[in-house]
Amino acid sequence: MTQNNQGQSPTAMFEKIWPGKIDQNKINVGDYERIGSVITGSVFTLYGLTRKSWLTRPLALIGGYLVQRGMSGTCALYQAFNINTARQGGNTNATLHANRAIKVKRAVTINKPVAELYSYWRNLENLPQIMEHLESVTVKDDKTSHWVAKGPAGITVDWDAEIFREKENEIIAWKSVEGGSVPNAGTVQFTDLGQDRGTEILVELDYDPPVGVIGAAFAKLFGEEPNQQIQEDLRHFKQKMEAGELPTTKGQPSGRQNQ
Amino acid sequence: MRALCWYGKEDVRVETVPDPRIINPHDAIVKITSTAICGSDLHLYDGVIPTLEKGDILGHEFMGEVVEVGSEVKNLKAGDRVVVPFTIACGNCYFCMKGLWASCDNSNPNAWMLEKAYGYSGAGLFGYSHMMGGYAGGQAEYARVPFADVGPMKIPDGLSDEQVLFLTDIFPTGYMAAENAQFAEGDTVAVWGAGPVGQFAIQSAWMLGAGRVISIDIVPERLELAATKGKAETINSTNENVVEKLRAMTGGRGPDACIDAVGMESSGHTPDAIYDKVKMAMKLETDRPTALREAITACRKGGTVSIPGVYGGVLDKFPMGAAFGKGLTFKMGQTNVHNYLKPLLKRIQKGEIDPSFIITHRLSLEEAPGAYHMFREKQDGCIKVVLKPQGVAA
């Protein structure tokens, strides 16, 4: 496919302007984004260089970076966050764009029998109690449910999910139904560790961030990193099941109230 | 209510703050009758423990009367008189079930902070920074106590506050330090630090069958107490080379077990101690382990170094070669207070020990800021301060 498109692809186009500077293996920026990056970068550079104010000078630098990023197809920021908007295909789940999906994998061990944990989770309407970012889950029938979540920057996102595979006390696999604002798919696996060692819960989740890949990158920067989020959700699950409550200090006194 | 709040290095004030209330179903509210200042509170006072916030209420050694319980509390009711362990534990996780209460998986709401620094988080603690949970402390008129069915222990009539108050921390901490020292009947135990935890470690070493106990400190009145009440031999490290002195005292072999009841802000005049002071002041080092280095060097081959003293970060010039070369065992950690409440209460009831012997000052809560200063400077023979939030006469 890349071969067929070689003629019009930015790689071929930029290769002519800037020969030998493009490393095919390092490309992690999608075609349209690369063209956009070059155009925006050029405008920034020109504006930055023509205005004499010190405020606008840095724009020229940023512009230069964007041009370089678009031409080479390699973005250091994307690399740092493991984002790739150039990759095509290869996803197992039709509801997700593999090129943008964020993948999360986290585990926790809970000192409770597997059946108790499975049944709590399988009653999906329980989940907002342990998942801070969920506003509500409404079960529609045995397989489908409606999810409402708080997204980045205060927006609400919702989707319908369908359980497409389940085995009692072992696994629940779901995917979102086409048309939701946060395409996602995942599994939660329950493993009895035996000998009073508790139950291991393993969550694997893929999802498309609601405001695009930039949104997720920014969310990461501001601490709403998905791995951390799932880790906290699993911790809350453990606290709820083992301790019967989520420990908190919200609402306790301090000398700050005086100031 | 009135409460002692932290506002910065050497800046603690008694302020009027809102009363605590039940937040979670397993909470209780305790009206505090006695509360102590711990040596580890001085690390907070000195500003060497990160993640304290202005206005945080300090204090983790407190007892009093239950005035309110949450909907799920079954073992306590209003009117019960309780001591409250400084470590907060859920009672149901893998670690609590194994008796490792100070490693409770569930009681620290800010576990992620410690996970970043330590890999995994231990239990939440009262009044000891936000990375330790951010729980409001007990140097106050009232405190909210989470997991009230698990931690607080009811105190039978006939025992005074002063006899049982130290079950909340320092008596169990000294006892666990002696247990962790893993010595055999008749062995020689050396204890660095003759502060309250050191004093209880000395007492506990005798209870566990030590043959000799040697106390090391720089404060004359503390060594005096170790000698009179603790029946320990003493070394004043201001004017003695501790390692050489211990070698001479133990027939050239060294103590079988060494206990570091000093922790991260050790004093000392040796070049390494001065180097640590400078580095710590420049924030290039978090802890000053002079006593620990000495304990490692002095300990006999194959011996045990037990560490009840608090450390928070990373150490410089840690003599790992000596530890390895002599095949030492290290045991340490926050105290699993819950394990010791009943056994040590029994020892108090039987008259084996009256823990009130370490108290030098009994003050009102309002006098707490001055008391911190006095305790830190070891003025007026200060070894242990007990505050009475409901008034000294009470």
Interface residues (C-beta under 8 A of the other chain):
Chain A: T109 N111 R197 G198 Q228 Q231 E232 R235 K238 Q239 E242 A243 G244 E245 L246 P247 T248 T249 K250 G251 Q252 P253 S254 G255 R256 Q257 N258 Q259
Chain B: M1 A3 C5 W6 Y7 R13 E15 T16 V17 P18 D19 P20 R21 I23 N24 P25 H26 E53 K54 G55 D56 I57 E72 I88 C90 G91 N92 C93 Y94 M97 D105 N106 S107 N108 P109 A111 W112 G124 G133 G134 Y135 A136 A140 R144 P146 F147
